[in-house]
């Protein structure tokens, strides 16, 4: 099967009712080598998009090389934008600078849904095609806190929900929110809430018991 994208420069396989990034055609071997080698001679011939990050780039982009099964190509930037991919902050495939608010919104959404994973500043910078320094500075300017502070907040809030809802061991709760080091999880939880995870769980159960007894 062949794909003639040039007959319709805005054609994608995006469902008209979807606002999530959808990949187009998988890259060829030649395109893959151009991406791996950051070959600038292919810039303008195609753009590649990464489904796990929702970002599209030039072949010459210096960002971390994604897994081949996670990428597809577009003939031009309009196709990628129409498929709801964001332009890379580093290589600027649209020749325009991505607004800081949009960049940080993407990173925030990623942290919200991946808080159980290892999310260092370096990892987040690689995923979002930026530098750790610029990410730290821009995130704090937009959100009023650092990326580390934000992910800690997300993890503690999720841990509070798990402690209240389930009876899993404290170590498993910590692991579920990306804090597999149990002593550190307990220390961080107490620093953020004023209680240990176990004390918080007992308090919440007591509150629920009293509320049930009072019929509220």
URGI-V443830 format. One record per helix or strand. SS is the DSSP state (alpha for helix, beta for strand). FROM is the first residue (numbers start at 1). LEN is the number of residues. If there is no record, write none. Layout:
ss,from,len
SS,FROM,LEN
SS,FROM,LEN
This chain:
ss,from,len
alpha,5,3
beta,25,1
alpha,29,8
alpha,40,3
beta,43,1
beta,46,5
beta,55,4
alpha,68,3
beta,71,4
alpha,77,6
beta,86,2
alpha,100,14
alpha,121,7
alpha,132,12
alpha,147,19
alpha,170,7
alpha,182,12
alpha,197,17
